[in-house]
């Protein structure tokens, strides 16, 4: 599992006056570009997995296929903008 994070600086957003639990991101080009770059990173990862010769060999590995029929590497992605809590997974904090 991987976590990719693109943080907005405090000067790049502010709370929505009508709904303070929601954020408004400034419309500056370089700020909007962060979302585009996150999606581009997903596409590059998917492409790299799809064309990897090393992963193709794992897909054809007899031992893996004996334990997991039709083995292949799969990845899922999510994209979130807004408040988030960071910390160690499994932490009590």
C-alpha positions, 0 to 999 in steps of 0.5 A, spaced: 500 500 500 502 507 498 500 513 500 501 519 496 500 526 499 500 533 495 499 538 501 496 545 500 499 550 504 495 554 509 495 560 504 493 556 498 486 555 501 481 558 506 474 555 510 468 557 506 464 562 510 457 559 509 460 552 511 466 553 515 467 545 515 468 546 507 475 549 504 475 553 498 482 553 494 485 559 491 484 559 483 491 560 482 494 556 476 499 552 480 495 550 486 490 547 481 495 544 478 496 539 484 490 535 483 492 534 475 499 532 478 496 527 482 491 524 477 497 524 472 501 520 478 496 515 478 496 514 470 503 513 470 503 508 476 498 504 472 502 504 465 508 502 469 505 496 472 501 494 465 508 494 461 513 492 467 516 485 464 518 483 471 511 483 473 509 480 467 514 474 469 510 474 476 503 473 472 506 467 469 509 464 475 507 457 476 508 457 484 504 463 484 498 461 479 498 454 483 496 458 490 492 464 486 489 462 480 490 468 474 495 472 479 496 479 477 498 485 480 492 490 482 492 497 484 486 501 487 486 509 487 483 514 491 483 522 491 481 526 496 481 534 497 479 537 504 481 536 511 485 529 513 488 526 519 495 524 518 499 519 523 501 512 523 496 507 521 494 503 527 497 508 532 492 510 538 493 517 536 
